[in-house]
Amino acid sequence: MASAMTQQHRGRAILQLASVLLLASPAAMLAAAGACESATFPAGKSYTTCADLSALGATLHWTYDAADSSLSLAFTAKPAATGGWVAWGINPTGDGMKGAQTLVAFKQTGAYVVNTYNLTGYRPLGAASTPIAYEATELAADDGADGTVRLYGKLQLPKGMVTVNHIWQVGSAVASDAPAKHAFGQENLDAKGSLSLIGADAPEAAPAPVAGAPLSGESGDMETQAALSPAPSGGKPSPSPSAAFTAYASSPVLVVLLALAGFLAIV
Ligand SMILES: *[C@@H]1O[C@H](CO)[C@@H](O)[C@H](O)[C@H]1NC(C)=O
């Protein structure tokens, strides 16, 4: 009898916990998913979609024009130290740094520049842009709130390229007018993911890397300068607003709690 009472109490407590979680989680997820929405941009810069990226406190705002497969974007992040740099890029051949087509914002002689870099390995970046696979226009950067740097650009993507592997990074210093090597903390390593440019209707997975492209096991020297996204393995998909809701809906904890609550309600 006593154990039956205990069972009932426990059942009720779990039911209450489950309903609290049910009520609280959507609100929490909405707040989390909406954090990037509070960002403001100068006149003339507005974007249809934004995402809070999964590492380094970065956000990405973008407008993808399917008609001409152009991507207008604003990437925001706080450099690792004042006078550092921020970077965002697409990797069409893998999920790490090598092969990434990147935009890097930093100051040269006091003024922001946005350089393009075709990352060919863990090598130092120079002071000058290198050609990337996508035509890059409207490149600019400025200071946002709370020490963030906002990087703007427009990329002309291949037709149909609507899900991409993207990487992002922050560094603490600019040396000889070039971005210096970033730190290799967990967040630096985690700063990559798969991004659907067209939102909820996009396929979940990024396109398969082209055959023979380096995916992992870089033999490059990790100690050389200016690696952008060091670990080409184990990236988490970056949360897009729709991904956040998917994550909520499929939360294993909730599923278990609901199943348990249902079971206890029956017995
Ligand atoms: C980027 O670098 C790779 C490796 O050197 C090269 O194969 C590729 O053609 C380069 N891309 C552009 C756009 O120059």
The ligand as an SDF file (V2000), in Angstrom:
LIG
                    3D

 14 14  0  0  0  0  0  0  0  0999 V2000
   41.6860   27.2360  -54.2670 C   0  0  0  0  0  0  0  0  0  0  0  0
   42.8160   26.4640  -53.9610 O   0  0  0  0  0  0  0  0  0  0  0  0
   42.7760   25.1390  -54.4640 C   0  0  0  0  0  0  0  0  0  0  0  0
   44.0070   24.4260  -53.9590 C   0  0  0  0  0  0  0  0  0  0  0  0
   45.1590   25.0780  -54.3100 O   0  0  0  0  0  0  0  0  0  0  0  0
   42.7040   25.1850  -55.9930 C   0  0  0  0  0  0  0  0  0  0  0  0
   42.6090   23.8820  -56.4990 O   0  0  0  0  0  0  0  0  0  0  0  0
   41.4780   25.9910  -56.4150 C   0  0  0  0  0  0  0  0  0  0  0  0
   41.4400   26.1070  -57.8070 O   0  0  0  0  0  0  0  0  0  0  0  0
   41.5160   27.3510  -55.7690 C   0  0  0  0  0  0  0  0  0  0  0  0
   40.2650   28.0560  -56.0720 N   0  0  0  0  0  0  0  0  0  0  0  0
   40.2610   29.2370  -56.6970 C   0  0  0  0  0  0  0  0  0  0  0  0
   38.9310   29.8280  -56.9170 C   0  0  0  0  0  0  0  0  0  0  0  0
   41.2620   29.8000  -57.0300 O   0  0  0  0  0  0  0  0  0  0  0  0
  1  2  1  0
  1 10  1  0
  2  3  1  0
  3  4  1  0
  3  6  1  0
  4  5  1  0
  6  7  1  0
  6  8  1  0
  8  9  1  0
  8 10  1  0
 10 11  1  0
 11 12  1  0
 12 13  1  0
 12 14  2  0
M  END
$$$$
